Amino acid sequence: MTWVDALGWFGSALLVFSLLQARILRLRLLNTVACVILVVFNAVLGVWPMVAMNVVLAAVNLWFIARMLRERGDEQAFAVVPVREDDGYLLHVLGLWQADVARFFPGFVPGADPARSTWLVQHGDETAGVIVVRDVGDGTAQVELDYVTPRFRDFSPGEFVFRRSGLLHELGVRRVLTAPGMVAPYYDRLGFARDGDRYRLDVG
């Protein structure tokens, strides 16, 4: 097998692998790399229609990647919707991702609780995440659920609750704590600070 053959097989395998990704940003990035590899492969062989097709596909991917990166911190792209814990759509979302929620938050049990506040983070008509916090008194709220659906795992939808929406401040929350033992770089990016075995955010 020549290096050209190896390049073609690798590009094709990467293209297929990219389509198996649940995270849309990762899918686009891997697909772009695969298209670039296949552009080189087909150019070496002189298969110009395939070169043109992969150039166009790479350009389309780059356009979507640029748009997703712009939307990453855009308040206009994500809506924070407060819901009751017995809301039918919320229960549908939690039921749909029940096994995944249990994997990341094994102690979380849905149920009406007046001490809890719950929000859906929406991207258009898609649910990007579910945030549930509990009022534990003295202006402190503890995160009980901060779930991100697989498609949006390359984003930080919780940011729009914790840092930008002002909802916590309106509830009189001055401090947000994650559950004990939670370790996630995600919170570092949102301005949380390590506080023993948890993360803390002081709400301005």
WOVEN-V852344 format. One line per field, one symbol per residue. ss: DSSP state (H for helix, E for strand, C for the rest). phi: phi as a letter, one per 20 degrees, with the letter a starting at -180 (. if undefined). burial: I if it has 9 or more other ideal C-beta (glycine too) atoms within 8 Angstrom, else O. A space follows every 10 residues. Layout:
# WOVEN-V852344
ss->???
phi->???
burial->???
This chain:
# WOVEN-V852344
ss->CCHHHHHHHH HHHHHHHHCC CCCHHHHHHH HHHHHHHHHH HHHHHCCHHH HHHHHHHHHH HHHHHHHHHH HCCCCCCCEE EEECCCCHHH HHHHHHCHHH HHHHCCCCCC CCCCCEEEEE EEECCEEEEE EEEEEEECCE EEEEEEEECH HHCCCCCCHH HHHHCCHHHH CCCCEEECCC CCCCHHHHHC CCEEECCEEE EECC
phi->.effffffff fffffffffe feffffgfff ffffffffff gfffemefgf ffffffffff gfffffffff fgdeffecdd dfcffefffg ffffffdgff fffecfeecf rfbfeeccce dddmedeeac dccdfdnlmd ddfdbcedfg fdfedcffgf efccfmffff enedbdcefg nfcbggfgfe nfdfcmebdc ceef
burial->OOOIOIIIII IIOIIOIIOO IOIIIIIIII IIIIIIIIII IIIOOOOOOI IOOIIOIIOO IIOIIOOIOO IOOOOOOIOI OOIOIOIOOI IOIIOOIOOI IIOOIOOIOO OOOOOIIIII IIIOOIIIII IIIIIIOOOI IIIIIIIIIO IIIOIOIIII IIOOIOIIIO IOIOIIIIIO OIOOOOIOOI OIOOOOOIII IOIO
